[in-house]
Amino acid sequence: MKKIGLVTTNKVFAQSLAAAIKGRPDWGIEPYLLLNPRQAALDAEVLRLDAAVVDMADAAPNETEAFCRTLRQTGNCQLLLLVPEAGRKTAISAVQSKAADDFVFYDTSLDYLFAKLAAI
């Protein structure tokens, strides 16, 4: 089973996404809610996550790459950024610099989100 961290400060969003994942056991994904981004790197390391969906709603554009690098170094997991449309440039920069593996926009479908997760 693939361990996926959901890094966000939005508890309702994380719980909803986790419920959707648990409703599809055929995906082979075990979700973990990481609701404190400041502690996410430590959580990722302790849980030995395979990947993380990182909600970038609250992140400052100039902090995104540094946050992703820290999470990847300590947790050694693949990163999929979940970004608002306004965060497109930041997300592209993070992927180009190899701080993150890929990104999707908030308005994406669950099927597309999980297809992206499967691909990284």
Disulfide bonds with the S-S distance in Angstrom:
none
